Amino acid sequence: MFHVPPSWASARSLTTRTRIVTTQLTATRLLTHRYLSTPVPTPKHLPPDPQVPPAPPAKHKLDLRPAPIKPQKPPTLSATHISSKLREPLPKISSQSTASLRAAEETSQRDIVDVETHGVLKPPPPGANWFRSTLHKAIQIAKFYYNGVKLIMIRRKEINLIHARIKAGGGPLTRFEFRLIQTQRSDLNKVVPFLFIALLLEEIIPLIAIYAPFMLPSTCILPSQRERIDAKRADKATAFSLQYRNVFSTLKQAESPEGHISLSALTSSGASVAVCGVLRLSTSGIDALRIRRIRNHFEFIAEDDRLLLQDDLINQLSTKELEEILGERGM
């Protein structure tokens, strides 16, 4: 085995150390040279940020066209609440129109029974079923209206004979003839609308007799309907005399001379309505129309009074005729 002397070992270690140091110095020089040769980038000067103007304060919006308010949903009902509501008795629905129509139908049925009892209409045959009985009543009422319209046409001939007699210098006009002419004139104005209703809606004629009796000709009114119409007129006159008591007191002070009132005094507030109501005339329309009705009615009353005295009928009037005369004069 070869033996290395100590001097050689020391020289080798020294040489090794020298190489390591030399290598480190070389590396340090290369790194220093690189740092010195590589230019360091200068930082670029950025332009200053433009100053952003502050945002203007937000304007309050005016709600010129507001949206519709949504309806709030009703609170939901629980099953317990519904069941408790169902247990409560339901309120009764009262309809005034239904009740009035039912009462009108009952009244018209009583009118038909009354005229059948008095022989004005022929009653249905005994043992007839509902259909045959209803058909029989409809036919009998249609015949009654037909005969009433026919009577108006027949009276025209009689009235023409009366006018011809007076024109030829015959007997003077009697009170009966005068009232017949006035009634005929009123019926002629009503017969055309009545025929139109009778041909199209015959079943509503009993209702017209109850709610609008002024539309019916005098020859097409049943006796019981006539009594009911007269009773309603009397009640209306009584109600007007009480309601317009102050108006009549004012008209009393306007008498000139005593017991006479000019038609111009009826232009005051409520005067024409009060007088028309007491005289059983229509109160519809304006003051000019009401005053015209009052003037025509007074002319009729004046002529009727003259004929009552002419024919000497004061002591020959029946109770019904006397009531009619007093009612026409507002008594």
Salt bridges, closest charged atoms under 4 A:
ASP111 OD2 - ARG228 NH2 2.82
ASP114 OD1 - HIS118 ND1 3.53
GLU177 OE2 - ARG165 NH1 2.82
ASP187 OD2 - ARG155 NH2 2.48
GLU255 OE2 - LYS252 NZ 3.21
ASP287 OD1 - ARG290 NH2 2.54
GLU303 OE2 - ARG306 NH2 2.46
ASP304 OD1 - ARG175 NE 2.83
ASP304 OD1 - ARG179 NH1 3.26
ASP304 OD2 - ARG329 NH2 2.92
ASP305 OD1 - ARG329 NH2 2.49
GLU324 OE2 - ARG179 NH2 3.32
GLU328 OE2 - ARG179 NH2 2.65
GLU328 OE1 - ARG329 NH1 3.74
